[in-house]
Amino acid sequence: MKSSGFKRPVYQRPPVSHPQPISRGVVSRCDSLALVQPKPEEHRNPHLLSMARGKPCLFRLPGICTDNRATVVACHQNEGKGMAIKQNDHKSAAGCFACHTAYDQGSALREVKREWFHVAHGRQVLEWQRIAGDMSYTPRDRKAAHWALCLLESEINQLPTQLERTQLAINSGASS
């Protein structure tokens, strides 16, 4: 094939006007000073999510749930997520398509949906505890369940420090 004689333009980056890298973080809405905070670490475990497939629905929403095991997937918690931010994998529960749709896009009140998830997640935690201690499951399944339980436990242990940091932020904002 003969060349057309035209060259593609070479893209050149514009010169950088700042010598240090830009801090990419999350700005806290509740902080009046709008301090940049580092983006929280993401905890992903694809095997934990795949373990939900084919299991019974843990949401069991009355009048909504079909308990069609062919459509069951891991449903992530809606609190703490946003544009291009998904909740961590250990904050998920197995749900059928109908319950997942009602939870994500349904017209129920936010508090009602929050309660739906907390009940389903409680059932999911009990299931992970059963899997982690049952030698009839594969080592990979037991490891994934143990991973989720350890992250949940570490979050519970970090709660006092988060509350202390919030109190410090409130006190420092009030004294300014």
C-alpha positions in Angstrom: 0.0 0.0 0.0 1.4 3.4 -1.0 1.8 6.1 1.6 -0.4 9.2 1.3 2.4 11.5 1.9 0.7 13.1 5.0 2.2 12.5 8.4 0.2 12.2 11.5 0.7 15.2 13.8 2.8 14.3 16.8 1.1 15.1 20.1 3.4 17.1 22.5 2.4 17.7 26.1 2.2 21.3 27.1 4.9 22.4 29.5 4.1 21.8 33.2 3.7 25.1 35.1 4.0 23.5 38.5 7.0 21.5 39.7 5.2 19.3 42.2 2.5 16.7 41.3 -1.1 17.7 42.0 -2.6 16.0 45.1 -5.6 14.0 44.0 -7.7 13.4 47.0 -11.3 13.6 48.2 -12.6 16.8 49.5 -14.7 16.3 52.6 -18.1 18.0 52.4 -18.6 18.2 56.1 -15.3 20.0 56.6 -15.7 23.8 56.5 -12.0 24.1 55.6 -12.4 21.7 52.6 -9.1 20.0 53.3 -7.9 17.5 50.7 -8.0 14.0 52.1 -6.3 11.0 50.5 -8.6 8.8 48.5 -9.5 5.7 50.6 -7.8 2.5 49.8 -10.0 0.2 47.6 -10.5 -3.4 48.8 -11.4 -5.7 45.8 -11.8 -9.4 45.8 -13.3 -10.8 42.6 -13.6 -14.3 44.0 -15.7 -13.1 46.9 -18.1 -11.5 44.4 -18.2 -14.6 42.2 -19.1 -16.7 45.3 -22.5 -15.0 45.4 -23.5 -16.4 42.0 -26.1 -19.2 42.2 -26.6 -18.7 46.0 -30.0 -17.8 47.5 -31.0 -14.2 47.6 -30.2 -12.7 51.0 -32.3 -9.5 50.6 -35.6 -11.5 50.5 -37.7 -8.4 50.0 -41.5 -9.2 50.4 -43.4 -8.9 47.2 -40.3 -8.2 45.2 -37.9 -11.1 45.6 -38.0 -13.9 43.0 -35.2 -15.8 44.6 -34.1 -16.8 41.0 -30.6 -18.2 41.8 -29.6 -17.8 38.1 -29.8 -14.0 38.6 -28.1 -13.7 42.0 -25.0 -11.4 42.2 -23.1 -9.5 44.9 -24.9 -6.2 45.6 -22.7 -3.4 46.9 -23.8 -1.1 49.7 -25.0 2.2 48.3 -23.8 4.4 51.2 -20.4 5.9 50.7 -20.3 5.5 46.9 -20.4 8.2 44.3 -19.4 8.9 40.7 -16.7 6.4 39.8 -16.5 5.2 43.4 -17.9 1.8 44.4 -18.1 0.5 47.9 -15.5 -2.1 48.8 -16.3 -5.8 48.1 -16.6 -6.8 51.7 -19.6 -4.5 51.9 -21.8 -6.6 49.6 -24.6 -9.1 50.0 -26.0 -11.7 47.5 -29.2 -10.5 45.9 -31.4 -11.6 43.0 -32.0 -9.3 40.0 -35.4 -8.1 41.3 -34.1 -7.2 44.8 -30.9 -5.6 43.4 -33.0 -3.4 41.1 -35.3 -2.4 43.9 -32.4 -1.6 46.1 -30.4 0.4 43.5 -33.2 2.1 41.5 -36.4 1.6 43.5 -38.5 4.4 44.9 -38.3 3.3 48.5 -37.0 5.8 51.0 -33.2 5.9 51.7 -33.7 4.8 55.3 -35.8 1.8 54.1 -33.1 0.8 51.6 -30.4 1.2 54.2 -32.3 -1.2 56.5 -32.7 -3.7 53.6 -29.0 -3.7 53.0 -28.1 -4.0 56.7 -30.3 -7.1 57.1 -29.0 -8.7 53.9 -25.4 -7.9 54.9 -25.9 -9.4 58.3 -27.1 -12.6 56.6 -24.0 -12.4 54.3 -21.6 -12.1 57.3 -23.2 -15.2 58.9 -22.7 -17.0 55.6 -19.0 -15.9 55.3 -18.5 -17.1 58.9 -19.9 -20.5 58.0 -17.8 -20.7 54.9 -14.6 -19.7 56.7 -15.0 -22.4 59.3 -16.3 -25.2 57.0 -13.5 -27.4 55.6 -15.9 -28.8 52.8 -15.4 -25.5 51.0 -12.4 -24.9 48.8 -9.4 -23.1 50.3 -10.0 -20.2 47.9 -13.6 -19.8 49.2 -12.5 -20.0 52.8 -9.7 -17.5 52.1 -12.1 -15.0 50.4 -14.6 -15.3 53.3 -11.8 -14.8 55.9 -10.6 -11.8 53.9 -14.0 -10.1 54.1 -14.4 -10.9 57.8 -11.0 -9.5 58.7 -11.7 -6.2 56.9 -15.1 -5.9 58.6 -13.4 -6.5 62.0 -10.6 -4.0 61.3 -13.3 -1.4 60.4 -15.0 -2.0 63.7 -11.7 -1.6 65.6 -11.0 1.7 63.8 -14.3 3.3 64.7 -13.1 5.0 67.9 -10.2 6.6 66.1 -12.5 7.9 63.4 -14.8 9.4 66.0 -11.8 11.0 67.8 -10.7 12.5 64.5 -14.2 13.9 63.8 -14.3 15.4 67.3 -10.8 17.0 66.7 -12.0 18.4 63.4 -15.1 19.9 65.1 -13.1 21.3 67.9 -10.5 22.9 65.6 -13.2 24.4 63.4 -15.0 25.9 66.4 -11.8 27.5 67.8 -11.0 29.2 64.5 
